[in-house]
Amino acid sequence: MSMNFTNRSLCKTILIVVLLLVLGVALLYGSTLYLTLQRSQLNEFKSSTMAEALKLEIFINQRLASLKTRLENMEKDNTCRVSLMLGLKPQLNNIAMNYTSATSGIFIAIVDTDKNLYPESMLEYTKSWFVRLFEEYHGEPDEKIIRKKGGWFFGFVKPIMHHDQLVGYALGIYDPISDSALLQLLSSSFLNRLGIKEGKTIVDLVNGLPVTESVSFEDLGYESNADFFYVPLHSLKKIYLIGTSKPLAQERKHLLKTVFSLLFATFAFASLVMCLLLKYFSLQLYNFIRHAEKVALNPLSGELDPACFDYKEFHTLAQAFNSVLTAFREAHEKLQQQLQTRLDYVTQHSEAMERLLRKAINSSKDAIAVTDASWKVHYANLAFFKLSGLESPAVLGKNLFEYPPLKDVAPAEKSEIRGRLEDGEDWTNTLPLKLSDGRIAYIHLSISPLRHKDGTVTNYLYIARDITEYVKQEREIRESQKAQALGVMAAGIAHDFNNILTIISGAVEVTLARLKELPNSQELIEHCNTIVEAVHRARDVVHQILVFARRTEKSFRTIDLNPLVKETIRLIEAASPSNIKMRTNIRPEPSFINADPARIHQLIMNLATNAIHAMKHGGTVTITVDRVDLDKPKAKQLGLKPGTYITISVEDTGCGIPDDYIDRIFEPFFTTKLPGEGTGLGLSVVQGIVKDLNGAIEVESELNKGSKFTVYLPTSEYISSDQPPASKHRPFCDGKSRTILLVDDEEYIAQLFSQLLESKNYKVLSFTDPLVALQHIKESGNHHFDLVITDYSMKNLNGIEFVQKLRELGHSSPVLMISGYHVSEKEALEELDIRATLTKPFTLDEVMTTIESITQNRTVTAERSISKV
């Protein structure tokens, strides 16, 4: 860098700084001066305004006092009294006209007791004023301010008495518009209009129009933008003087120009002085720099000559400069010796150690970075570059908090992290990170401060580890445990609920049987049938609970999709937020498919729930059921065979799915929702159900408009039997005194069974405790029963355990097992010769049909065994 450039740059810097200081001081002084003068001008303007207002107020009060005096004189005038008493109209006209002064805006009128108005020759509009004034008079002594066409006027009414007898009234009006002297005063003043206050509005007394863009006198200031202001006349109620604020604005402009001119002159003078002083200083400084640059060419031997400078300050500076040079030469020699010694050692060991250390760090799968005390990255391994999605040159030297996952941390939390680390504490946490392919990764971060030997923090060590797989496994375990717990709870609820439904169903069927024997019981029979239908619907609900709990098997059969969709929609609507609307478009004809109803229910619930989650701010979900014929191109696109299919479409008006994610939405655990809002399994479950049903699913989506999922399922023709259906209540075979052992821990179910079986001539041995039943069999030695009926879920022993105990006692009787849910222990059922199972709730017809099937089967089996022997 040349000497000339350095000298010029320093001078300019000093000049700019000083000028800015001068400008700042000038602006501060100018602002203070401007505000002071402005306040002074405003106070002067307000003082002159108040003086002008007082002058006008005194003038108007004098006019009003003159009007009152005239009325008092009229009251005392005997001629006026006598004229009123005698009804002398000419005299009354003359008296009223004599007291009137039209040029002063004062008008006088007399009203007799017959309400005749004098003078009779007054103008019509003036007469209307007095009529208005007299109509509003109710004995008040004060003046009235009355509105007239085109303005306002002041009115007084004075009753005229003669020996305590009312003989008439003296009416006086002061009209400011007609007062030439007042108008002359107003025209020569900036307070040139009179106004009256109506509510919060000031109305002009002259034209009766509201005064807009006005402000009260107390609020008047330079910052006010109103064109007019109004001053109250304190001795006159509601009366205001209205003035223009233009003189104040003109004074403000003039003051601003004056202050600006003064500031400009001050700044120009200061600038000139500073330039002269700086020029002198720069010449001296240039001379010192020129000599110093000569010495800089050979710092190890050269020195400055103090005799070359004329001023004491530069002479002293030259001596100090030489002292620094001497100390520099001594330190330079020592440093050279130390550097050479250390350089020899470091050269031998540092390169190998650095290569080994870099190799070890770069081979780590954990992202590692080292920053300085200001959080700038000085070193990072390959895993850090990969995690950041950037190359090394783009990462090094930038702030660590500008890169993921710390980039997405809230500003307040970033400040807290920095504060803890700068205080010397370690910080660890797990943060989510959205990768470029849309997946959510979970990164465990650890940041530790690195200290100098004096205890100050010089660097920070950053280590990040991808624990996504661990988090997924932990989440799967939690979800599995949760599902298992819910399944156990749901199965228990279903079992107890089925017991209740069995009691209701049995009681109603017994009641129905008895009602049919009674006359005039049709209405009660219909009520009972309604209860039976309700029990059937409840049984279907319990079946869905058991499907969720996985306590029942898939039941593929031909079903009509339409009622199932309607029932599912009702459940969805009940659980949906109030800002979600549900719409349906279901074809009127039946939509038969071959499927498990519970699985179809789950499919619709998952799709609808996914649609609702996509509309956080509300929207519409449209569910459509239709029938379509797929041609070869469309079928090939969906991976199906050409033919007829039933479609279920779920359409929402939500946020839509980005193109980058639409190919991955059916992957297990893939989700764009925040942690806790979803597991990412809903759509994968839907796809699994569709594949099981040999169908296909199609997705259409547009960002910020919504998504549509369409499921294609093969249609199934409903085939009805040609044979007439069996009678719903067919007669059963006689029990022929066969013996049945009945064990159920529900006392009412056991009692109901006993009554039913005994009514069919069966002998029933009933117990509500399996242990008591076993004890009875042991004590009685009874080892023969034609049939054993036992509940599966009981308190002391379950059904399987009870039958095992029976078999151990030598009982080979066939067994009918009843349960609140599906019994999945097939091997145990076959091994213990349990012939049939019935799931609660069931009808009495189903019970009797199953019992007869088991007992007749045993008889046939026995006959076949004898014939073989």
Secondary structure, 3 states (H helix, E strand, C coil): CCHHHHHHHHHHHHHHHHHHHHHHHHHHHHHHHHHHHHHHHHHHHHHHHHHHHHHHHHHHHHHHHHHHHHHHHHHHCHHHHHHHHHCCHHHHHHHHHHHCECCEEEEEEEEECCCCEECCCCCHHHHHHHHHHHHCCCCCCCCEEEEECCEEEEEEEEEEEECCEEEEEEEEEEEEEEEHHHHHHHHCCCCCEEEEEECCEEEECCCCCECCCEEECCCCCCCCCCCEEEEECCCCCCEEEEEECHHHHHHHHHHHHHHHHHHHHHHHHHHHHHHHHHHHHHHHHHHHHHHHHHHHCCCCCCCCCHHHCCCHHHHHHHHHHHHHHHHHHHHHHHHHHHHHHHHHHHHHHHHHHHHHHHHHHHCCCCEEEEEECCCEEEEECHHHHHHHCCCHHHHCCCEHHHCCCHHHCCHHHHHHHHHHHHCCCCEEEEEEEECCCCCEEEEEEEEEEEECCCCCEEEEEEEEEECHHHHHHHHHHHHHHHHHHHHHHHHHHHHHHHHHHHHHHHHHHHHHHHHCCCCCCHHHHHHHHHHHHHHHHHHHHHHHHHHHCCCCCCCCEEEEHHHHHHHHHHHHHHHCCCCEEEEEEECCCCCEEEECHHHHHHHHHHHHHHHHHCCCCCEEEEEEEEEEEECHHHHHHHCCCCEEEEEEEEEECCCCCCCCCCCCCCCCCCCCCCCCCCCCCHHHHHHHHHHHCCCEEEEEEECCCEEEEEEEEEECCCCCCCCCCCCCCCCCCCCCCCEEEEECCCHHHHHHHHHHHHHCCCEEEEECCHHHHHHHHHHHCCCCCCEEEEECCCCCCCHHHHHHHHHHCCCCCCEEEEECCCCCCHHHHHHCCEEEEEECCCCHHHHHHHHHHHHHHHHHHHHHHHHHC
